[in-house]
Amino acid sequence: MFCLRWACRWNAPVPPSVSHLANGQLRKKSPLLVMPLTESRSEPKTPANMPSLRQLEFAFRTVAASLWDASRFTQRSGYKASDLEREARQLLCSLGAKRIATELRVEWNSRLKTAAGRADHRQKLISLNPRLVEHPAEIDRTLRHELAHILAQFRAGRRRISPHGSEWQQACRDLGIAGERRCHTLPFPAQRYVPRFIYRCPNCRRDFPRVRKIKRTVACLACCRAHNGGEFDVRFRLKPLTA
């Protein structure tokens, strides 16, 4: 069990305070109670009026259950992330990317639903969908697919590149998966959302539908590459069409 500071103060005995009356006699005051944040002073402390604590306990149980399932998954499937991580590091070293090979991490992420994998070049992290164990032949290919993203960005340095552009395609060829497609064809259940926001490039007039509102300054990559060497140009900043 975990312990919060205010919970400890609640359970700890509070000695009564003492004051002097006008005639010199002592008067004891009732002890001050530290009330929980979700409880009023007019109500007694019962489980019925403490929904926040029950929700907090449920949240911790949910997180603990997900972590427990993730640990059991590697034992049941036989596909250890450490073995895949070792293979990916060896591939990077063979292609001259030894500097990031030591930082690379590979994990099974049960939060992935429709995506077979995900690559984060900033964190040097590759996440794989546990449902890939239903298609063993696709595990190595997916690992190399995501590794190509990290390798392509490593070669490009700080220059912005297209996620599945020529740099990524060259990395795929170097990793032995020439002709790799950007999307998989595995029978994972797809959940689609209707885009609520549409952004348009003022130069090429191309529309970019998005489910969520873009909270940062984004420009059209195609126009930036064609007219400004791939660097950000405010002239091609996307403008919203719908609110």
C-alpha positions as CSV (number, residue, x, y, z in Angstrom):
1,M,0.0,0.0,0.0
2,F,1.1,3.6,-0.6
3,C,0.8,6.4,1.9
4,L,0.0,10.0,1.3
5,R,1.0,12.8,3.6
6,W,-2.5,14.0,4.3
7,A,-3.7,10.4,5.0
8,C,-1.0,10.1,7.6
9,R,-2.0,13.3,9.3
10,W,-5.6,12.1,9.3
11,N,-4.8,8.8,11.0
12,A,-2.3,10.2,13.5
13,P,-3.7,11.2,16.9
14,V,-3.9,15.0,17.5
15,P,-3.4,16.1,21.1
16,P,-5.9,18.6,22.4
17,S,-4.8,22.2,22.7
18,V,-5.0,24.1,26.0
19,S,-5.9,27.7,26.7
20,H,-6.4,29.8,29.9
21,L,-9.8,31.3,30.8
22,A,-10.1,34.8,32.4
23,N,-10.3,33.2,35.9
24,G,-7.1,31.3,35.4
25,Q,-8.7,28.0,34.9
26,L,-7.6,25.7,32.0
27,R,-9.9,25.0,29.1
28,K,-9.4,22.2,26.7
29,K,-10.2,22.7,23.1
30,S,-11.4,19.9,20.9
31,P,-8.6,18.6,18.6
32,L,-8.5,20.0,15.0
33,L,-9.1,17.4,12.4
34,V,-7.5,17.5,8.9
35,M,-10.4,16.9,6.6
36,P,-9.9,15.1,3.3
37,L,-10.2,17.2,0.1
38,T,-13.4,15.5,-1.0
39,E,-15.1,15.4,2.4
40,S,-17.2,18.1,4.0
41,R,-17.1,18.9,7.6
42,S,-20.8,18.1,8.1
43,E,-20.5,14.5,6.9
44,P,-18.9,11.7,8.8
45,K,-16.0,9.8,7.2
46,T,-17.6,6.8,5.6
47,P,-16.7,4.8,2.4
48,A,-19.9,6.1,0.8
49,N,-18.8,9.7,0.6
50,M,-15.3,9.0,-0.5
51,P,-15.6,8.3,-4.3
52,S,-12.3,9.9,-5.1
53,L,-10.3,7.5,-2.9
54,R,-12.1,4.5,-4.5
55,Q,-11.4,5.9,-7.9
56,L,-7.7,6.4,-7.0
57,E,-7.4,2.9,-5.7
58,F,-9.1,1.6,-8.9
59,A,-6.6,3.6,-11.0
60,F,-3.7,2.1,-9.2
61,R,-5.1,-1.4,-9.6
62,T,-5.6,-0.8,-13.3
63,V,-2.0,0.4,-13.8
64,A,-0.6,-2.5,-11.8
65,A,-2.7,-5.0,-13.8
66,S,-1.4,-3.6,-17.1
67,L,2.2,-3.9,-15.9
68,W,1.6,-7.4,-14.6
69,D,0.1,-8.5,-18.0
70,A,3.1,-7.0,-19.8
71,S,5.5,-9.0,-17.7
72,R,3.6,-12.2,-18.2
73,F,3.4,-11.6,-21.9
74,T,7.1,-12.0,-22.4
75,Q,7.0,-15.3,-20.4
76,R,4.1,-16.8,-22.3
77,S,5.1,-15.7,-25.8
78,G,8.8,-16.5,-25.7
79,Y,9.6,-13.3,-27.6
80,K,11.7,-11.3,-25.2
81,A,12.3,-7.6,-25.9
82,S,15.9,-8.0,-24.8
83,D,16.5,-10.4,-27.7
84,L,14.9,-8.1,-30.2
85,E,16.8,-5.1,-28.7
86,R,20.1,-7.0,-29.1
87,E,19.3,-7.8,-32.8
88,A,18.4,-4.2,-33.5
89,R,21.6,-2.9,-31.9
90,Q,23.7,-5.3,-34.0
91,L,22.0,-4.0,-37.2
92,L,22.7,-0.4,-36.3
93,C,26.4,-1.2,-35.6
94,S,26.7,-3.0,-38.9
95,L,25.4,0.1,-40.7
96,G,27.7,2.6,-38.9
97,A,25.3,3.9,-36.4
98,K,27.1,2.6,-33.3
99,R,26.6,5.9,-31.4
100,I,22.8,5.4,-31.1
101,A,23.0,1.6,-31.0
102,T,23.9,1.7,-27.3
103,E,20.9,3.9,-26.5
104,L,18.3,2.0,-28.5
105,R,15.5,0.3,-26.5
106,V,12.8,-2.1,-27.7
107,E,9.6,-2.8,-25.8
108,W,6.3,-4.6,-26.2
109,N,3.5,-2.0,-25.8
110,S,0.0,-3.3,-25.1
111,R,-1.4,0.2,-25.7
112,L,-0.8,-0.2,-29.4
113,K,-4.1,-1.3,-31.0
114,T,-4.0,-0.8,-34.8
115,A,-0.4,0.1,-35.3
116,A,2.1,-2.8,-35.7
117,G,4.9,-0.7,-34.2
118,R,6.1,2.8,-33.4
119,A,9.5,4.5,-33.5
120,D,10.5,7.5,-31.4
121,H,13.9,8.7,-32.6
122,R,14.2,11.3,-29.8
123,Q,13.9,8.6,-27.1
124,K,15.6,6.0,-29.2
125,L,12.6,3.7,-28.5
126,I,10.9,1.1,-30.7
127,S,7.5,-0.1,-29.5
128,L,5.9,-3.3,-30.9
129,N,2.3,-4.4,-30.8
130,P,1.9,-7.7,-28.7
131,R,-0.5,-9.0,-31.3
132,L,2.4,-9.5,-33.6
133,V,3.0,-12.9,-31.9
134,E,0.0,-14.1,-33.8
135,H,2.0,-13.4,-37.0
136,P,5.6,-14.5,-36.1
137,A,6.9,-13.9,-39.6
138,E,6.1,-10.2,-39.3
139,I,8.0,-9.5,-36.0
140,D,11.4,-9.2,-37.6
141,R,10.0,-7.2,-40.5
142,T,8.2,-4.8,-38.2
143,L,11.3,-4.4,-36.1
144,R,13.3,-3.4,-39.2
145,H,10.6,-1.1,-40.4
146,E,10.6,0.9,-37.2
147,L,14.4,0.7,-37.0
148,A,14.6,2.3,-40.5
149,H,12.9,5.4,-39.1
150,I,15.5,5.8,-36.4
151,L,18.4,5.1,-38.8
152,A,17.0,7.6,-41.4
153,Q,16.7,10.4,-38.9
154,F,20.2,9.6,-37.5
155,R,21.7,10.0,-40.9
156,A,19.7,13.2,-41.6
157,G,20.9,14.8,-38.3
158,R,18.7,17.8,-37.4
159,R,17.3,18.1,-40.8
160,R,13.6,17.4,-41.1
161,I,12.7,14.5,-43.3
162,S,9.5,12.9,-44.4
163,P,8.5,9.8,-42.3
164,H,8.3,7.5,-45.3
165,G,10.4,9.5,-47.8
166,S,13.5,8.6,-49.7
167,E,15.7,8.6,-46.6
168,W,13.5,6.0,-44.9
169,Q,13.3,3.9,-48.1
170,Q,17.1,3.9,-48.4
171,A,17.3,2.8,-44.7
172,C,14.9,0.0,-45.5
173,R,17.1,-1.2,-48.3
174,D,20.1,-1.2,-46.1
175,L,18.2,-3.2,-43.5
176,G,17.2,-5.9,-46.0
177,I,13.5,-4.9,-46.5
178,A,13.6,-3.2,-49.9
179,G,10.2,-2.2,-51.2
180,E,8.7,-1.9,-47.7
181,R,5.3,-0.3,-47.5
182,R,4.5,2.5,-45.1
183,C,1.4,0.6,-43.7
184,H,0.9,-3.0,-42.8
185,T,-1.8,-5.3,-44.0
186,L,-2.3,-7.3,-40.8
187,P,-5.8,-8.0,-39.6
188,F,-5.7,-5.7,-36.6
189,P,-9.1,-4.1,-35.7
190,A,-9.1,-0.6,-37.1
191,Q,-10.9,2.2,-35.2
192,R,-11.5,5.3,-37.4
193,Y,-12.4,8.7,-36.3
194,V,-14.1,11.5,-38.3
195,P,-11.7,14.4,-38.7
196,R,-13.1,17.5,-37.1
197,F,-10.4,20.0,-38.2
198,I,-9.1,20.7,-41.7
199,Y,-6.0,22.7,-42.4
200,R,-4.9,24.0,-45.8
201,C,-1.5,25.1,-47.2
202,P,-1.8,28.6,-48.7
203,N,0.7,27.7,-51.4
204,C,-0.3,24.3,-52.9
205,R,-3.9,24.4,-51.5
206,R,-3.6,20.9,-50.2
207,D,-5.9,20.0,-47.3
208,F,-4.8,18.2,-44.2
209,P,-7.7,16.7,-42.2
210,R,-7.0,16.1,-38.5
211,V,-9.0,14.6,-35.6
212,R,-7.4,16.8,-33.0
213,K,-6.6,20.5,-33.2
214,I,-3.0,21.3,-34.0
215,K,-1.5,23.3,-31.1
216,R,1.8,24.3,-32.6
217,T,3.0,26.0,-35.7
218,V,3.1,23.5,-38.6
219,A,3.9,24.1,-42.3
220,C,3.5,22.1,-45.4
221,L,6.5,19.8,-45.7
222,A,6.2,19.4,-49.5
223,C,6.3,23.2,-50.1
224,C,9.1,23.7,-47.5
225,R,11.2,21.0,-49.3
226,A,10.5,22.4,-52.7
227,H,11.1,26.1,-52.0
228,N,13.2,26.3,-48.8
229,G,15.5,23.3,-48.8
230,G,13.3,21.4,-46.3
231,E,13.5,24.1,-43.6
232,F,10.5,25.7,-42.0
233,D,9.0,28.6,-43.9
234,V,6.2,30.7,-42.4
235,R,4.9,31.3,-45.9
236,F,3.7,27.7,-46.0
237,R,2.1,27.6,-42.5
238,L,-1.1,25.6,-42.4
239,K,-4.3,27.6,-41.8
240,P,-7.4,26.1,-40.3
241,L,-10.6,26.0,-42.4
242,T,-12.9,24.7,-39.6
243,A,-13.1,25.4,-35.9
